[in-house]
Amino acid sequence: ELYVRGLETRNFDLIATICLPEFKLMSAGRDGKLHVTTLEKWSKRFDPANPPFESLDYSIAKIDREGLAAQVKVIFVIDSTRLVTDFLHMLKIDGQWRIANAIDY
């Protein structure tokens, strides 16, 4: 919930509270090349005054959990037209679920 709320409100502090400091956002560009963004670099792209979308809807499509590890598939609908899927890889650390990395498609 903090991850989605942080995206919706462009409040990176909410995202940072759920992510591990070693977090990486990964994606494959249209060129087929790997793109890796650290948590620090990602935070610099957040501008609450200039959001990259007007509306953000989401649904949790799947949660796959085994012990202290989980993968959560979140499907976003941006501005009612564009679909984006995030695969959040999570670990339960000191009793709390934290995002270790995300793969964005």
ZIWOVEN-V730000 format. One line per field, one symbol per residue. ss: DSSP state (H for helix, E for strand, C for the rest). phi: phi as a letter, one per 20 degrees, with the letter a starting at -180 (. if undefined). Layout:
ss: ???
phi: ???
//
This chain:
ss: CHHHHHHHHCCHHHHHHHEEEEEEEEEECCCCCEEEEEHHHHHCCCCCCCCCCCCEEEEEEEEEEECCEEEEEEEEEECCCEEEEEEEEEEEECCEEEEEEEEEC
phi: .fffffffemdfgffffeefgegcdcbdfgemefdccfffffffeecgfcfebeccdbbeeacdcbmecbcddddddelmcdecdddeeccedlncfceeacddc
//
